[in-house]
Amino acid sequence: MAIRAAQRGFSLLELMMVVLIIGVAAATVRLAVSNSDPLDQAQSTAETFIYWYSQQQDYVLMSHTDIGLYFMESSIATLTWREGDRAAGEADIVWEVLDQVNYSNDSENLTFELLLDIESNEWVAFESGISDHETLSPHVILFSSEEYEPSFLFRIGSTRYHDELIQIKADGFNRLEANRVSL
């Protein structure tokens, strides 16, 4: 029987076990310290709104039909208009709901604000739903002619993060743009 000399260094198996333990520890730390942006959901909702709004503009231009947008707490309604029947006591123009879309699937964690007149700085108070169809009037109107584009500010924030929010700006000339704004 041959006598072996004392082993120097570590065996390959021992080195592989140490590397495996370090890898598991690093993965655990990485998962525990995930830094998600608190406005990710607001940013995603803003991008979805901009896409939906551009589709509405395209629909208006292609169909030569004017539509109105009525903003609510968690959704937005697309309105179409018709001439009112004076004999039935209706107004000259009657707006009717064409479609209604939620801002987001998880809108209870988001806040929404709408400013139609920047100079007056009066924010629109949203309703939870459409209560009176007879006096319904849109906040924003999209005309089939490209001569007029509405201007407004639409803000989307998070209920858990109050330092910043996403602001969508329609300046009346260009497409909508979303920016992160500090309060």
MDTraj code that builds the backbone (N, CA, C; nanometers):
import mdtraj as md
import numpy as np

residues = "MET ALA ILE ARG ALA ALA GLN ARG GLY PHE SER LEU LEU GLU LEU MET MET VAL VAL LEU ILE ILE GLY VAL ALA ALA ALA THR VAL ARG LEU ALA VAL SER ASN SER ASP PRO LEU ASP GLN ALA GLN SER THR ALA GLU THR PHE ILE TYR TRP TYR SER GLN GLN GLN ASP TYR VAL LEU MET SER HIS THR ASP ILE GLY LEU TYR PHE MET GLU SER SER ILE ALA THR LEU THR TRP ARG GLU GLY ASP ARG ALA ALA GLY GLU ALA ASP ILE VAL TRP GLU VAL LEU ASP GLN VAL ASN TYR SER ASN ASP SER GLU ASN LEU THR PHE GLU LEU LEU LEU ASP ILE GLU SER ASN GLU TRP VAL ALA PHE GLU SER GLY ILE SER ASP HIS GLU THR LEU SER PRO HIS VAL ILE LEU PHE SER SER GLU GLU TYR GLU PRO SER PHE LEU PHE ARG ILE GLY SER THR ARG TYR HIS ASP GLU LEU ILE GLN ILE LYS ALA ASP GLY PHE ASN ARG LEU GLU ALA ASN ARG VAL SER LEU".split()
xyz = np.array([
    [0.0819, -0.1152, 0.0000],
    [0.0000, 0.0000, 0.0000],
    [0.0881, 0.1240, 0.0000],
    [0.0553, 0.2112, -0.0897],
    [0.1354, 0.3316, -0.1037],
    [0.0846, 0.4388, -0.0075],
    [0.1774, 0.5088, 0.0463],
    [0.1413, 0.6158, 0.1392],
    [0.1291, 0.7452, 0.0589],
    [0.0164, 0.8089, 0.0760],
    [-0.0050, 0.9364, 0.0051],
    [0.0496, 1.0508, 0.0882],
    [0.0956, 1.1492, 0.0162],
    [0.1433, 1.2687, 0.0848],
    [0.0223, 1.3531, 0.1251],
    [0.0394, 1.4368, 0.2207],
    [-0.0709, 1.5233, 0.2660],
    [-0.1182, 1.6102, 0.1495],
    [-0.2495, 1.6227, 0.1383],
    [-0.3083, 1.6964, 0.0255],
    [-0.2835, 1.8452, 0.0424],
    [-0.2464, 1.9092, -0.0671],
    [-0.2268, 2.0537, -0.0673],
    [-0.3353, 2.1161, -0.1518],
    [-0.3985, 2.2229, -0.1042],
    [-0.5024, 2.2926, -0.1789],
    [-0.6372, 2.2250, -0.1635],
    [-0.7289, 2.2659, -0.2491],
    [-0.8664, 2.2162, -0.2425],
    [-0.8941, 2.1249, -0.3611],
    [-0.9838, 2.0339, -0.3417],
    [-1.0212, 1.9463, -0.4522],
    [-1.1182, 2.0204, -0.5441],
    [-1.1354, 1.9680, -0.6618],
    [-1.2260, 2.0291, -0.7594],
    [-1.3693, 2.0311, -0.7075],
    [-1.4092, 1.9284, -0.6399],
    [-1.5441, 1.9211, -0.5841],
    [-1.5671, 2.0306, -0.4794],
    [-1.4688, 2.0535, -0.3963],
    [-1.4809, 2.1586, -0.2944],
    [-1.4907, 2.2967, -0.3587],
    [-1.4122, 2.3221, -0.4606],
    [-1.4178, 2.4510, -0.5312],
    [-1.5534, 2.4718, -0.5983],
    [-1.6076, 2.3666, -0.6585],
    [-1.7382, 2.3784, -0.7245],
    [-1.8486, 2.4065, -0.6222],
    [-1.8405, 2.3476, -0.5048],
    [-1.9397, 2.3724, -0.4005],
    [-1.9338, 2.5175, -0.3522],
    [-1.8154, 2.5722, -0.3373],
    [-1.8004, 2.7115, -0.2946],
    [-1.8588, 2.8054, -0.3997],
    [-1.8307, 2.7804, -0.5270],
    [-1.8851, 2.8630, -0.6352],
    [-2.0371, 2.8542, -0.6375],
    [-2.0923, 2.7363, -0.6169],
    [-2.2373, 2.7184, -0.6141],
    [-2.3002, 2.7951, -0.4980],
    [-2.2406, 2.7891, -0.3811],
    [-2.2932, 2.8616, -0.2647],
    [-2.2891, 3.0122, -0.2886],
    [-2.1804, 3.0628, -0.3449],
    [-2.1698, 3.2060, -0.3749],
    [-2.2749, 3.2466, -0.4779],
    [-2.2982, 3.1631, -0.5783],
    [-2.3997, 3.1933, -0.6803],
    [-2.5397, 3.1986, -0.6227],
    [-2.5731, 3.1048, -0.5359],
    [-2.7056, 3.1041, -0.4721],
    [-2.7220, 3.2271, -0.3834],
    [-2.6183, 3.2625, -0.3090],
    [-2.6252, 3.3809, -0.2225],
    [-2.6429, 3.5082, -0.3054],
    [-2.5717, 3.5203, -0.4163],
    [-2.5841, 3.6385, -0.5020],
    [-2.7232, 3.6476, -0.5633],
    [-2.7792, 3.5354, -0.6050],
    [-2.9147, 3.5361, -0.6621],
    [-3.0184, 3.5743, -0.5578],
    [-3.0008, 3.5281, -0.4357],
    [-3.0935, 3.5627, -0.3278],
    [-3.0882, 3.7116, -0.2980],
    [-2.9684, 3.7671, -0.2919],
    [-2.9543, 3.9109, -0.2668],
    [-3.0152, 3.9902, -0.3812],
    [-2.9949, 3.9480, -0.5029],
    [-3.0492, 4.0187, -0.6198],
    [-3.2019, 4.0193, -0.6179],
    [-3.2629, 3.9083, -0.5822],
    [-3.4088, 3.9018, -0.5759],
    [-3.4638, 3.9831, -0.4596],
    [-3.3921, 3.9870, -0.3491],
    [-3.4398, 4.0595, -0.2314],
    [-3.4287, 4.2099, -0.2488],
    [-3.3349, 4.2547, -0.3302],
    [-3.3116, 4.3979, -0.3464],
    [-3.3540, 4.4417, -0.4860],
    [-3.4708, 4.4047, -0.5282],
    [-3.5169, 4.4462, -0.6603],
    [-3.5704, 4.5886, -0.6503],
    [-3.5137, 4.6774, -0.7273],
    [-3.5534, 4.8183, -0.7268],
    [-3.6467, 4.8442, -0.8435],
    [-3.7738, 4.8279, -0.8215],
    [-3.8686, 4.8580, -0.9286],
    [-3.9091, 5.0046, -0.9171],
    [-3.9269, 5.0668, -1.0288],
    [-3.9669, 5.2066, -1.0333],
    [-4.1121, 5.2174, -0.9880],
    [-4.1424, 5.3059, -0.8922],
    [-4.2805, 5.3166, -0.8444],
    [-4.3767, 5.3714, -0.9493],
    [-4.3240, 5.4309, -1.0549],
    [-4.4106, 5.4863, -1.1592],
    [-4.4152, 5.3997, -1.2847],
    [-4.3683, 5.2760, -1.2760],
    [-4.3731, 5.1867, -1.3922],
    [-4.5153, 5.1677, -1.4426],
    [-4.6074, 5.1437, -1.3517],
    [-4.7467, 5.1221, -1.3910],
    [-4.8068, 5.2498, -1.4496],
    [-4.7744, 5.3651, -1.3913],
    [-4.8244, 5.4922, -1.4442],
    [-4.7672, 5.5187, -1.5833],
    [-4.6394, 5.4887, -1.6031],
    [-4.5767, 5.5072, -1.7341],
    [-4.6402, 5.4161, -1.8379],
    [-4.6638, 5.2923, -1.8005],
    [-4.7278, 5.1977, -1.8918],
    [-4.8695, 5.2435, -1.9276],
    [-4.9441, 5.2918, -1.8294],
    [-5.0792, 5.3423, -1.8543],
    [-5.0753, 5.4650, -1.9442],
    [-4.9775, 5.5524, -1.9243],
    [-4.9636, 5.6715, -2.0085],
    [-4.9346, 5.6327, -2.1533],
    [-4.8463, 5.5373, -2.1734],
    [-4.8147, 5.4923, -2.3091],
    [-4.9356, 5.4276, -2.3754],
    [-5.0114, 5.3514, -2.2985],
    [-5.1336, 5.2902, -2.3514],
    [-5.2351, 5.3972, -2.3885],
    [-5.2490, 5.4992, -2.3037],
    [-5.3418, 5.6085, -2.3328],
    [-5.3002, 5.6826, -2.4590],
    [-5.1726, 5.7117, -2.4753],
    [-5.1247, 5.7830, -2.5941],
    [-5.1535, 5.7017, -2.7198],
    [-5.1317, 5.5715, -2.7138],
    [-5.1606, 5.4856, -2.8283],
    [-5.3104, 5.4867, -2.8593],
    [-5.3924, 5.4718, -2.7550],
    [-5.5380, 5.4721, -2.7732],
    [-5.5844, 5.6065, -2.8297],
    [-5.5298, 5.7156, -2.7799],
    [-5.5664, 5.8496, -2.8261],
    [-5.5299, 5.8678, -2.9738],
    [-5.4126, 5.8201, -3.0131],
    [-5.3728, 5.8327, -3.1540],
    [-5.4633, 5.7491, -3.2437],
    [-5.5102, 5.6340, -3.1930],
    [-5.6069, 5.5550, -3.2698],
    [-5.7384, 5.6314, -3.2864],
    [-5.7810, 5.7012, -3.1825],
    [-5.9037, 5.7804, -3.1911],
    [-5.8874, 5.8936, -3.2922],
    [-5.7711, 5.9577, -3.2916],
    [-5.7449, 6.0633, -3.3898],
    [-5.7474, 6.0076, -3.5316],
    [-5.6858, 5.8938, -3.5514],
    [-5.6862, 5.8320, -3.6840],
    [-5.8276, 5.7950, -3.7270],
    [-5.9069, 5.7422, -3.6344],
    [-6.0464, 5.7075, -3.6645],
    [-6.1243, 5.8317, -3.7068],
    [-6.1040, 5.9411, -3.6356],
    [-6.1741, 6.0658, -3.6670],
    [-6.1354, 6.1148, -3.8059],
    [-6.0072, 6.1103, -3.8379],
    [-5.9612, 6.1585, -3.9680],
    [-6.0093, 6.0693, -4.0823],
    [-6.0115, 5.9389, -4.0591],
    [-6.0518, 5.8465, -4.1654],
    [-6.2030, 5.8420, -4.1855],
    [-6.2789, 5.8560, -4.0799],
    [-6.4248, 5.8440, -4.0908],
    [-6.4950, 5.9783, -4.1085],
    [-6.4207, 6.0881, -4.0955],
    [-6.4783, 6.2233, -4.1051],
    [-6.5926, 6.2408, -4.0056],
    [-6.5729, 6.1873, -3.8861],
    [-6.6706, 6.1954, -3.7790],
    [-6.6058, 6.2618, -3.6587],
    [-6.6722, 6.3586, -3.5985],
    [-6.6220, 6.4224, -3.4777],
    [-6.6614, 6.3382, -3.3571],
    [-6.5688, 6.3214, -3.2639],
    [-6.6007, 6.2479, -3.1416],
    [-6.5552, 6.3295, -3.0209],
    [-6.6142, 6.2995, -2.9071],
    [-6.5773, 6.3641, -2.7823],
    [-6.5210, 6.2623, -2.6851],
    [-6.4375, 6.3100, -2.5946],
    [-6.3798, 6.2245, -2.4915],
    [-6.4247, 6.2757, -2.3554],
    [-6.4810, 6.1862, -2.2762],
    [-6.5301, 6.2207, -2.1433],
    [-6.4495, 6.1412, -2.0411],
    [-6.3680, 6.2113, -1.9615],
    [-6.2795, 6.1479, -1.8643],
    [-6.3542, 6.1224, -1.7338],
    [-6.3336, 6.0036, -1.6768],
    [-6.3927, 5.9679, -1.5475],
    [-6.2826, 5.9174, -1.4548],
    [-6.3186, 5.8786, -1.3330],
    [-6.2194, 5.8368, -1.2333],
    [-6.1316, 5.7213, -1.2806],
    [-6.1902, 5.6204, -1.3409],
    [-6.1110, 5.5033, -1.3791],
    [-6.1254, 5.4656, -1.5261],
    [-6.1995, 5.5450, -1.6016],
    [-6.2191, 5.5118, -1.7429],
    [-6.2427, 5.6388, -1.8239],
    [-6.2489, 5.6190, -1.9529],
    [-6.2752, 5.7291, -2.0452],
    [-6.3809, 5.6820, -2.1444],
    [-6.4755, 5.7704, -2.1730],
    [-6.5837, 5.7362, -2.2654],
    [-6.5638, 5.8117, -2.3959],
    [-6.5864, 5.7423, -2.5050],
    [-6.5860, 5.8038, -2.6370],
    [-6.7302, 5.8382, -2.6702],
    [-6.7523, 5.9632, -2.7080],
    [-6.8877, 6.0110, -2.7347],
    [-6.9028, 6.0492, -2.8808],
    [-7.0219, 6.0334, -2.9313],
    [-7.0567, 6.0813, -3.0643],
    [-7.1764, 6.1739, -3.0482],
    [-7.1943, 6.2633, -3.1430],
    [-7.3027, 6.3587, -3.1270],
    [-7.4042, 6.3464, -3.2396],
    [-7.5225, 6.3965, -3.2094],
    [-7.6292, 6.4055, -3.3092],
    [-7.7083, 6.5319, -3.2793],
    [-7.7848, 6.5752, -3.3776],
    [-7.8702, 6.6919, -3.3555],
    [-7.9856, 6.6523, -3.2647],
    [-8.0148, 6.7393, -3.1690],
    [-8.1213, 6.7114, -3.0738],
    [-8.2595, 6.7360, -3.1331],
    [-8.3568, 6.6711, -3.0764],
    [-8.4967, 6.6860, -3.1173],
    [-8.5613, 6.7900, -3.0264],
    [-8.5842, 6.9076, -3.0804],
    [-8.6429, 7.0162, -3.0001],
    [-8.7842, 6.9826, -2.9552],
    [-8.8571, 6.9076, -3.0365],
    [-8.9943, 6.8708, -2.9994],
    [-8.9947, 6.7795, -2.8766],
    [-8.8882, 6.7019, -2.8602],
    [-8.8780, 6.6127, -2.7448],
    [-8.8106, 6.6811, -2.6258],
    [-8.7768, 6.8090, -2.6415],
    [-8.7147, 6.8845, -2.5329],
    [-8.5653, 6.8627, -2.5193],
    [-8.5002, 6.8145, -2.6240],
    [-8.3564, 6.7911, -2.6189],
    [-8.2806, 6.9182, -2.6550],
    [-8.1551, 6.9229, -2.6175],
    [-8.0680, 7.0348, -2.6528],
    [-8.0374, 7.0295, -2.8025],
    [-7.9735, 7.1350, -2.8537],
    [-7.9397, 7.1399, -2.9960],
    [-7.8464, 7.0255, -3.0359],
    [-7.7492, 6.9975, -2.9493],
    [-7.6557, 6.8876, -2.9740],
    [-7.6659, 6.7896, -2.8577],
    [-7.6822, 6.6626, -2.8906],
    [-7.6926, 6.5572, -2.7894],
    [-7.5732, 6.4632, -2.8065],
    [-7.4980, 6.4433, -2.6977],
    [-7.3836, 6.3530, -2.6992],
    [-7.4263, 6.2173, -2.6464],
    [-7.3844, 6.1122, -2.7163],
    [-7.4184, 5.9752, -2.6775],
    [-7.2910, 5.8931, -2.6641],
    [-7.2909, 5.8013, -2.5693],
    [-7.1735, 5.7173, -2.5435],
    [-7.1576, 5.6162, -2.6565],
    [-7.0405, 5.6178, -2.7159],
    [-7.0071, 5.5243, -2.8227],
    [-6.9321, 5.4032, -2.7668],
    [-6.8391, 5.4313, -2.6753],
    [-6.7566, 5.3257, -2.6170],
    [-6.7010, 5.3758, -2.4840],
    [-6.6620, 5.2835, -2.3989],
    [-6.6019, 5.3192, -2.2708],
    [-6.4862, 5.2247, -2.2439],
    [-6.3690, 5.2815, -2.2093],
    [-6.2470, 5.2036, -2.1913],
    [-6.1842, 5.2395, -2.0569],
    [-6.1366, 5.1390, -1.9834],
    [-6.0651, 5.1639, -1.8581],
    [-5.9250, 5.2140, -1.8888],
    [-5.8735, 5.3022, -1.8024],
    [-5.7362, 5.3499, -1.8183],
    [-5.6371, 5.2358, -1.8010],
    [-5.6637, 5.1518, -1.7019],
    [-5.5704, 5.0456, -1.6670],
    [-5.6469, 4.9334, -1.5990],
    [-5.5891, 4.8143, -1.6005],
    [-5.6509, 4.7022, -1.5301],
    [-5.6426, 4.7193, -1.3792],
    [-5.5434, 4.7938, -1.3327],
    [-5.5218, 4.8135, -1.1896],
    [-5.5270, 4.9623, -1.1580],
    [-5.6366, 5.0280, -1.1920],
    [-5.6447, 5.1731, -1.1785],
    [-5.6681, 5.2203, -1.0359],
    [-5.6970, 5.1294, -0.9410],
    [-5.7166, 5.1749, -0.8037],
    [-5.5850, 5.2160, -0.7382],
    [-5.4710, 5.1774, -0.7932],
    [-5.3410, 5.2198, -0.7423],
    [-5.2886, 5.3435, -0.8143],
    [-5.3684, 5.3990, -0.9045],
    [-5.3271, 5.5159, -0.9818],
    [-5.4204, 5.6333, -0.9547],
    [-5.3675, 5.7532, -0.9727],
    [-5.4489, 5.8743, -0.9634],
    [-5.4474, 5.9426, -1.0993],
    [-5.5580, 6.0063, -1.1341],
    [-5.5713, 6.0720, -1.2639],
    [-5.6190, 6.2151, -1.2433],
    [-5.5602, 6.3086, -1.3182],
    [-5.5993, 6.4487, -1.3134],
    [-5.6033, 6.5025, -1.4552],
    [-5.6952, 6.5952, -1.4801],
    [-5.7097, 6.6540, -1.6134],
    [-5.7186, 6.8051, -1.6003],
    [-5.6371, 6.8756, -1.6779],
    [-5.6383, 7.0212, -1.6824],
    [-5.6679, 7.0623, -1.8261],
    [-5.7815, 7.1289, -1.8460],
    [-5.8206, 7.1687, -1.9814],
    [-5.7720, 7.3083, -2.0174],
    [-5.7669, 7.3983, -1.9203],
    [-5.7242, 7.5359, -1.9441],
    [-5.6034, 7.5648, -1.8558],
    [-5.4869, 7.5706, -1.9159],
    [-5.3635, 7.5852, -1.8400],
    [-5.3574, 7.7201, -1.7689],
    [-5.4107, 7.8236, -1.8299],
    [-5.4049, 7.9558, -1.7685],
    [-5.4902, 7.9649, -1.6423],
    [-5.6054, 7.9004, -1.6409],
    [-5.6929, 7.9087, -1.5236],
    [-5.6470, 7.8160, -1.4115],
    [-5.5717, 7.7125, -1.4464],
    [-5.5216, 7.6141, -1.3508],
    [-5.6337, 7.5484, -1.2707],
    [-5.7470, 7.5246, -1.3354],
    [-5.8597, 7.4570, -1.2722],
    [-5.8631, 7.3120, -1.3206],
    [-5.8419, 7.2219, -1.2278],
    [-5.8417, 7.0800, -1.2603],
    [-5.9842, 7.0288, -1.2653],
    [-6.0108, 6.9387, -1.3570],
    [-6.1445, 6.8823, -1.3751],
    [-6.1701, 6.7804, -1.2643],
    [-6.2867, 6.7906, -1.2020],
    [-6.3268, 6.6918, -1.1012],
    [-6.3914, 6.5738, -1.1735],
    [-6.3323, 6.4574, -1.1578],
    [-6.3839, 6.3387, -1.2258],
    [-6.5026, 6.2805, -1.1516],
    [-6.5937, 6.2246, -1.2278],
    [-6.7062, 6.1512, -1.1712],
    [-6.6746, 6.0026, -1.1796],
    [-6.7449, 5.9236, -1.1001],
    [-6.7201, 5.7794, -1.1023],
    [-6.7814, 5.7137, -1.2254],
    [-6.8818, 5.7762, -1.2820],
    [-6.9468, 5.7228, -1.4013],
    [-7.0338, 5.8297, -1.4641],
    [-7.0998, 5.7941, -1.5709],
    [-7.1891, 5.8879, -1.6390],
    [-7.3243, 5.8814, -1.5698],
    [-7.3623, 5.9927, -1.5083],
    [-7.4866, 5.9925, -1.4314],
    [-7.6046, 6.0451, -1.5126],
    [-7.5824, 6.1519, -1.5880],
    [-7.6928, 6.2138, -1.6610],
    [-7.6587, 6.2179, -1.8096],
    [-7.7234, 6.1333, -1.8865],
    [-7.6943, 6.1263, -2.0299],
    [-7.7482, 6.2475, -2.1055],
    [-7.8462, 6.3159, -2.0505],
    [-7.9058, 6.4303, -2.1200],
    [-7.8144, 6.5520, -2.1186],
    [-7.7408, 6.5725, -2.0115],
    [-7.6519, 6.6888, -2.0022],
    [-7.5057, 6.6513, -2.0244],
    [-7.4819, 6.5356, -2.0793],
    [-7.3465, 6.4870, -2.1032],
    [-7.2750, 6.5776, -2.2029],
    [-7.1550, 6.6202, -2.1665],
    [-7.0752, 6.7065, -2.2525],
    [-6.9294, 6.6609, -2.2437],
    [-6.8608, 6.6449, -2.3565],
    [-6.7236, 6.5926, -2.3531],
    [-6.6242, 6.6945, -2.2980],
    [-6.5159, 6.6431, -2.2428],
    [-6.4070, 6.7293, -2.1975],
    [-6.3187, 6.7716, -2.3148],
    [-6.2973, 6.6793, -2.4071],
    [-6.2110, 6.7031, -2.5230],
    [-6.2871, 6.6594, -2.6473],
    [-6.2800, 6.7413, -2.7523],
    [-6.3459, 6.7072, -2.8789],
    [-6.2391, 6.6911, -2.9866],
    [-6.2470, 6.5813, -3.0600],
    [-6.1579, 6.5562, -3.1731],
    [-6.2363, 6.5809, -3.3012],
    [-6.1914, 6.6795, -3.3778],
    [-6.2592, 6.7148, -3.5022],
    [-6.1951, 6.6432, -3.6200],
    [-6.2756, 6.6188, -3.7221],
    [-6.2263, 6.5470, -3.8394],
    [-6.1338, 6.6325, -3.9256],
    [-6.1386, 6.7631, -3.9104],
    [-6.0434, 6.8474, -3.9826],
    [-5.9159, 6.8564, -3.8993],
    [-5.8029, 6.8629, -3.9661],
    [-5.6759, 6.8701, -3.8941],
    [-5.6399, 7.0129, -3.8564],
    [-5.7326, 7.1049, -3.8721],
    [-5.7050, 7.2445, -3.8415],
    [-5.6997, 7.2699, -3.6915],
    [-5.7660, 7.1876, -3.6135],
    [-5.7700, 7.2081, -3.4690],
    [-5.7327, 7.0792, -3.3973],
    [-5.6412, 7.0890, -3.3048],
    [-5.6062, 6.9782, -3.2161],
    [-5.6259, 7.0281, -3.0734],
    [-5.6875, 6.9497, -2.9884],
    [-5.7105, 6.9951, -2.8510],
    [-5.5808, 7.0050, -2.7709],
    [-5.5814, 7.0922, -2.6715],
    [-5.4680, 7.1019, -2.5801],
    [-5.5177, 7.0765, -2.4382],
    [-5.4435, 6.9941, -2.3670],
    [-5.4784, 6.9606, -2.2292],
    [-5.3595, 6.8946, -2.1619],
    [-5.3656, 6.8859, -2.0296],
    [-5.2686, 6.8110, -1.9512],
    [-5.3424, 6.6983, -1.8812],
    [-5.2898, 6.5796, -1.8911],
    [-5.3486, 6.4631, -1.8258],
    [-5.2391, 6.4002, -1.7418],
    [-5.2593, 6.3969, -1.6109],
    [-5.1577, 6.3464, -1.5194],
    [-5.1977, 6.2108, -1.4633],
    [-5.0992, 6.1221, -1.4573],
    [-5.1188, 5.9896, -1.3999],
    [-5.0129, 5.9708, -1.2920],
    [-5.0579, 5.9455, -1.1708],
    [-4.9667, 5.9262, -1.0586],
    [-4.9944, 5.7952, -0.9879],
    [-4.9108, 5.7664, -0.8912],
    [-4.9262, 5.6451, -0.8113],
    [-4.9755, 5.6829, -0.6723],
    [-5.0628, 5.6019, -0.6154],
    [-5.1115, 5.6279, -0.4797],
    [-5.0043, 5.5978, -0.3756],
    [-4.8997, 5.5233, -0.4142],
    [-4.7934, 5.4872, -0.3202],
    [-4.6704, 5.5763, -0.3315],
    [-4.6654, 5.6639, -0.4314],
    [-4.5473, 5.7471, -0.4540],
    [-4.5954, 5.8856, -0.4943],
    [-4.5655, 5.9853, -0.4113],
    [-4.6241, 6.1173, -0.4317],
    [-4.5238, 6.2243, -0.4752],
    [-4.3981, 6.1885, -0.4985],
    [-4.2972, 6.2876, -0.5348],
    [-4.2968, 6.3217, -0.6833],
    [-4.3364, 6.2273, -0.7674],
    [-4.3361, 6.2477, -0.9121],
    [-4.4610, 6.1858, -0.9723],
    [-4.4892, 6.2249, -1.0954],
    [-4.5989, 6.1648, -1.1707],
    [-4.5680, 6.1738, -1.3185],
    [-4.6504, 6.1076, -1.3977],
    [-4.6357, 6.1105, -1.5431],
    [-4.7365, 6.2109, -1.5972],
    [-4.6885, 6.3057, -1.6757],
    [-4.7747, 6.4093, -1.7324],
    [-4.7808, 6.3937, -1.8836],
    [-4.9019, 6.3789, -1.9337],
    [-4.9240, 6.3705, -2.0780],
    [-4.9683, 6.5082, -2.1240],
    [-4.8980, 6.5613, -2.2219],
    [-4.9268, 6.6964, -2.2682],
    [-4.9711, 6.6941, -2.4136],
    [-5.0876, 6.7535, -2.4361],
    [-5.1348, 6.7780, -2.5723],
    [-5.1271, 6.9288, -2.5909],
    [-5.0381, 6.9737, -2.6772],
    [-5.0167, 7.1176, -2.6910],
    [-5.0988, 7.1809, -2.8021],
    [-5.1805, 7.1038, -2.8696],
    [-5.2639, 7.1589, -2.9757],
    [-5.2015, 7.1500, -3.1133],
    [-5.0750, 7.1122, -3.1208],
    [-5.0073, 7.1076, -3.2500],
    [-4.9478, 6.9703, -3.2795],
    [-4.8816, 6.9135, -3.1819],
    [-4.8078, 6.7891, -3.2019],
    [-4.8811, 6.6716, -3.1388],
    [-4.8265, 6.5543, -3.1598],
    [-4.8802, 6.4347, -3.0946],
    [-4.8562, 6.4456, -2.9441],
    [-4.9281, 6.3658, -2.8696],
    [-4.9128, 6.3661, -2.7243],
    [-4.7728, 6.3215, -2.6855],
    [-4.7240, 6.3778, -2.5749],
    [-4.5961, 6.3322, -2.5223],
    [-4.6070, 6.3170, -2.3711],
    [-4.5449, 6.2122, -2.3205],
    [-4.5478, 6.1832, -2.1772],
    [-4.4118, 6.2136, -2.1168],
    [-4.4137, 6.2843, -2.0043],
    [-4.2912, 6.3194, -1.9338],
    [-4.3084, 6.2923, -1.7853],
    [-4.1982, 6.2609, -1.7217],
    [-4.1972, 6.2440, -1.5766],
    [-4.1794, 6.3822, -1.5151],
    [-4.2669, 6.4178, -1.4200],
    [-4.2668, 6.5514, -1.3617],
    [-4.2537, 6.5402, -1.2103],
    [-4.1652, 6.6216, -1.1520],
    [-4.1529, 6.6275, -1.0062],
    [-4.2528, 6.7275, -0.9510],
    [-4.3063, 6.6957, -0.8358],
    [-4.4033, 6.7862, -0.7729],
    [-4.3357, 6.8817, -0.6784],
])
top = md.Topology()
chain = top.add_chain()
for i, resn in enumerate(residues, 1):
    res = top.add_residue(resn, chain, resSeq=i)
    for name in ("N", "CA", "C"):
        top.add_atom(name, md.element.get_by_symbol(name[0]), res)
traj = md.Trajectory(xyz[None], top)
